[in-house]
């Protein structure tokens, strides 16, 4: 499985299907969640080499598990590691901080948890409301020059914040919310990404599982799902009907609905990688199949018409 691509202009060579490590934690049999180290091991053994984590995923637990697993198996050089920071805990409060001093410290802390000398891609996880964004990115560029990180990213930035952050051209990757239910990034952000050779990594690509094709009208939804707009009333029924149309495309390619959805994202010029999460080894290995799906122009047109650019 050697279908690696370059992540934007970073020079990093990645499998286009990465692992979003926000669910990595201790084993939980009730939710069919395996120990994170087992998930990471299965991913790497099956060709995945791009892992996306953050301090906020378990207050550093995700980073620690990944670091431990890579160290024990001598896998660090086989993997492109991305992590994110911008948060600190003060008592029960979570504070967002993009100051150069804090970013320097949070990178050092992530390096220790990941048990590595360099982070391949470091993102500012969320913008704060006080630090000039070009100053924050300038701090990351100094860390890049010092060999602590290899490339620079931001997550959850508005277009105005992106422009301010990138005024010196240091920005390599942007991560943001994007899926078929909300393709607004394509009109609001993608033109800027194309102009500046910035790669976009979408999160929530399967819309909390709705776009994975695993729900029906009879599925018993959790209380948290019932609060999300896509799972409510007629909207939910409409989404299920659309997913059935995608299932027809999936059957033609002999793959799952989720593979077709992820392959659609990878058909966008601005997207080099998708990072679906996984609760167990079976899921992470299954996700990798999306990279082998070659959608026809007719397939892409059907999905475009099902999910137009405005919010669905």
SULVEN-V230587 format. One record per pair of residues at least 6 apart in sequence whose ideal C-beta (glycine too) atoms are under 6 Angstrom apart, sorted by the first residue. I is the first residue (numbers start at 1). GAP is how many residues later the second one is. D is the distance in whole Angstrom. If there is no record, write none. Layout:
i	gap	d
I	GAP	D
I	GAP	D
This chain:
i	gap	d
1	46	4
3	288	6
4	9	5
4	11	6
5	11	5
5	267	5
7	7	5
7	192	5
7	265	5
8	164	5
8	165	6
8	191	3
9	188	5
10	141	4
10	162	5
12	68	5
12	108	6
14	36	4
14	66	5
14	259	6
15	32	6
15	33	5
15	34	5
15	35	6
16	250	6
16	257	5
16	275	5
17	257	6
17	270	6
17	271	5
17	273	5
17	274	5
18	32	3
18	34	6
18	255	5
18	257	4
19	24	5
19	29	6
19	32	5
19	265	6
20	32	5
20	255	4
20	256	6
20	257	4
21	30	6
21	32	4
21	41	5
22	35	5
22	255	6
23	254	5
23	256	5
24	12	3
24	38	5
24	41	6
25	33	5
25	36	6
27	7	6
27	8	5
32	247	6
32	248	6
33	246	4
34	246	4
36	29	4
37	28	5
37	32	4
38	243	6
39	239	6
39	242	6
39	245	6
40	26	6
40	29	5
42	239	4
42	242	6
42	243	6
43	241	5
44	31	6
46	239	5
49	30	5
49	31	6
50	30	5
50	223	6
51	28	6
51	30	6
52	30	5
52	223	5
53	9	5
53	10	5
53	13	6
53	30	5
54	29	6
54	30	4
54	71	6
55	30	5
56	31	6
60	53	5
63	47	6
63	50	4
63	51	5
64	49	5
67	46	6
67	47	4
67	48	4
70	6	5
71	44	5
76	40	6
80	40	5
81	38	6
81	39	5
82	39	4
83	27	5
83	36	6
84	39	4
84	41	4
84	71	6
85	21	4
85	40	6
86	10	5
86	12	6
86	38	5
86	39	4
86	40	5
87	7	5
87	9	6
88	7	5
88	9	6
96	30	5
96	32	4
97	31	6
98	26	6
98	30	4
98	33	4
98	38	4
99	32	5
100	39	3
103	36	5
107	15	6
107	36	6
107	41	6
119	30	5
120	30	5
121	30	5
121	32	6
122	27	4
123	30	4
123	31	6
123	32	5
123	52	6
124	12	6
124	30	5
125	30	5
126	30	5
127	30	6
127	34	5
133	28	5
133	31	4
133	32	4
134	30	6
134	33	5
137	28	5
137	33	5
140	12	5
141	29	5
143	6	5
151	21	4
152	18	5
152	19	6
152	20	5
153	20	4
154	11	6
154	20	6
155	20	4
159	29	6
159	30	6
165	6	6
171	27	6
173	26	5
174	24	6
174	26	5
175	26	4
175	28	6
176	9	6
177	27	6
178	7	5
178	24	4
179	25	6
179	26	5
179	28	5
180	31	6
180	127	4
181	26	5
181	49	6
181	131	5
182	129	5
183	126	5
186	123	6
187	122	6
190	80	5
193	7	5
193	77	5
199	73	5
200	70	5
200	71	5
201	72	6
205	69	5
205	71	6
206	6	5
206	52	6
207	23	6
210	20	5
210	29	6
211	50	5
212	46	4
213	30	5
213	34	6
213	44	3
221	10	6
225	6	5
230	9	6
242	64	5
245	61	6
246	11	5
246	14	5
247	10	5
249	11	5
249	50	5
250	6	6
250	7	5
250	10	5
253	40	6
255	34	6
255	38	6
259	30	5
259	31	4
259	34	5
262	12	5
262	28	4
263	27	5
263	30	4
263	32	5
264	39	5
265	6	5
265	9	5
267	28	6
267	33	6
276	11	5
278	6	4
